[in-house]
Amino acid sequence: MPAKPGKWSRTRKGKVIQWDWFLRSHIPDLREIEKKSFRDPWEEEDFEHYRQTRGFLGIVAEIDEEAVGFCIYQFEERRICIINMAVHPKYRGEGIAEEFIRWLQGKLSPERRSELVALLPTSRRKNRAFFEKYGINIHLPTQPVKS
């Protein structure tokens, strides 16, 4: 993945994956991914809240102009927090989530943000093993992640 997403593409397992910043137009696709991924999916307002709130960023993976995965994160003073991340079930195992993690790990530095953490509500604890596989610390949100 490049230093900045924005319709940059790469072929992975025979599929062209494009990376873009999280835009309002992505929300319907991201909602579908959420519904297929979690028992407690975010609503449109949740996505919109994080899209509009300063300090929160998101990247979206697309195949054939359809969003197939996303990662919403926040830069804090000493760490980067993954707020929400999911990949459409049809595309799991294609390395998309790993690319999101590698992208964020590339933003770490000993001088600034040296830790990558995932804020994982109790209802999503089954995802713990994925994050731990990449050495990402799991934290319970101190306030609800959903707006």
C-alpha positions in Angstrom: 0.0 0.0 0.0 1.4 3.5 -0.8 2.1 6.3 1.7 -1.4 7.6 0.9 -4.4 5.6 -0.3 -6.4 7.1 -3.1 -7.4 4.7 -5.8 -3.9 3.1 -5.7 -4.2 -0.5 -6.7 -2.3 -3.7 -6.3 -3.0 -7.3 -7.4 -3.3 -9.8 -4.7 -4.2 -13.4 -5.3 -5.3 -12.5 -8.9 -7.6 -9.7 -7.8 -7.0 -6.0 -8.3 -7.6 -4.3 -5.0 -7.9 -0.5 -4.9 -7.4 1.5 -1.7 -9.2 4.8 -1.1 -9.9 7.1 1.8 -13.2 6.5 3.5 -15.9 8.6 1.8 -19.6 9.2 2.4 -20.3 7.2 -0.8 -18.8 4.1 0.8 -21.2 4.0 3.7 -23.9 1.7 2.1 -21.3 -0.9 1.2 -19.6 -0.6 4.6 -23.0 -1.1 6.4 -23.5 -4.3 4.4 -20.0 -5.6 5.4 -20.8 -4.7 9.0 -24.1 -6.6 8.9 -22.4 -9.7 7.5 -19.6 -9.5 10.0 -21.0 -8.6 13.4 -24.0 -9.2 15.6 -23.9 -5.5 16.7 -23.3 -3.7 13.4 -22.7 0.0 13.2 -25.5 2.2 11.9 -25.1 4.8 9.1 -24.9 7.4 11.9 -21.9 5.6 13.5 -20.0 5.6 10.2 -20.9 9.2 9.6 -19.8 10.3 13.1 -16.3 8.9 12.6 -16.1 10.2 9.0 -16.8 13.7 10.2 -14.9 13.8 13.5 -11.5 15.3 13.5 -8.7 12.8 14.3 -10.5 9.8 12.9 -9.5 8.4 9.5 -10.5 5.5 7.4 -9.3 3.5 4.4 -11.4 1.3 2.2 -10.4 -1.6 0.0 -12.4 -2.0 -3.2 -12.6 -4.7 -5.9 -14.4 -3.8 -9.1 -15.5 -0.5 -7.5 -17.2 -2.3 -4.7 -16.1 -1.8 -1.1 -14.9 -5.1 0.3 -13.2 -4.0 3.5 -12.5 -1.0 5.7 -10.5 0.1 8.6 -11.4 3.1 10.7 -8.6 4.3 13.1 -7.4 7.2 15.2 -4.0 8.8 15.7 -3.5 9.5 19.4 -0.4 11.1 20.9 1.6 7.9 21.4 -0.5 5.3 19.6 -2.7 4.4 16.7 -6.1 2.9 17.7 -8.1 0.7 15.3 -11.7 1.7 16.0 -13.4 -0.7 13.5 -12.2 -3.0 10.8 -14.0 -5.6 8.7 -13.7 -7.5 5.5 -16.7 -8.9 3.5 -17.0 -12.6 4.2 -16.6 -13.4 0.5 -13.1 -11.8 0.5 -11.8 -13.0 3.8 -8.5 -14.9 3.5 -7.4 -12.7 0.6 -5.0 -10.7 2.8 -7.1 -7.5 2.9 -7.1 -7.2 6.7 -3.4 -7.9 6.8 -2.8 -5.1 4.3 -4.8 -2.7 6.7 -2.6 -3.8 9.6 0.7 -3.4 7.6 -0.5 0.0 6.4 -1.0 1.1 10.1 2.2 -0.5 11.3 4.0 1.5 8.6 2.8 4.6 10.4 4.4 3.7 13.7 7.7 5.3 14.8 9.6 5.2 18.1 9.6 9.0 18.3 5.9 9.5 17.9 3.3 6.8 17.8 5.0 3.6 18.9 2.0 1.3 19.6 -0.9 -0.1 17.5 -3.9 -1.1 19.5 -7.4 -2.3 18.7 -10.4 -1.1 20.7 -12.5 -4.2 20.8 -15.9 -4.2 22.5 -16.7 -7.3 24.4 -19.3 -8.3 21.8 -16.4 -8.6 19.2 -13.9 -10.5 21.3 -13.9 -13.4 18.9 -11.7 -11.2 16.7 -9.0 -11.1 19.4 -6.9 -13.9 17.8 -6.6 -12.0 14.5 -5.2 -8.9 16.2 -2.9 -10.8 18.5 -1.4 -12.7 15.5 0.0 -9.3 14.4 1.1 -8.3 17.9 -1.6 -5.8 18.4 -2.7 -5.1 21.9 -6.4 -5.3 22.6 -8.2 -2.7 24.8 -11.7 -2.5 25.9 -13.2 0.9 24.9 -13.6 3.2 27.9 -16.7 4.6 26.1 -18.9 3.0 23.5 -17.2 2.8 20.1 -20.5 3.3 18.5 -21.6 6.9 18.6 
